Amino acid sequence: MNTLSTPTEQRTVLEHRLTAMDRCDSCGAQAYIAAEVNGSELLFCAHHGRKYEEKLRAIATAWHDETARLVDAV
């Protein structure tokens, strides 16, 4: 059986890769944003992610934002 995933399937999996176990590096709240800087992953809650977004995006090699999940949950 062939188990190759399509790009759409792969994108769906990556959209929700952060879990309740992932915590903000600034305050310990649930992380919804992940940024890769210098080969290290930094995790942030929505508040701190937005607070540092401008500076981080300038140096980050990857930016993963799941804050839309907060709106979906309501």
Buried (B, 14 or more C-beta within 10 A) or exposed (E): EEEEEEEEEEEEEEEEEBEEEBBBBBEEBBBBBBBBEEEEBBBBBBBBBEEBBEEBEEEBEEBBBBBEBEEEEE
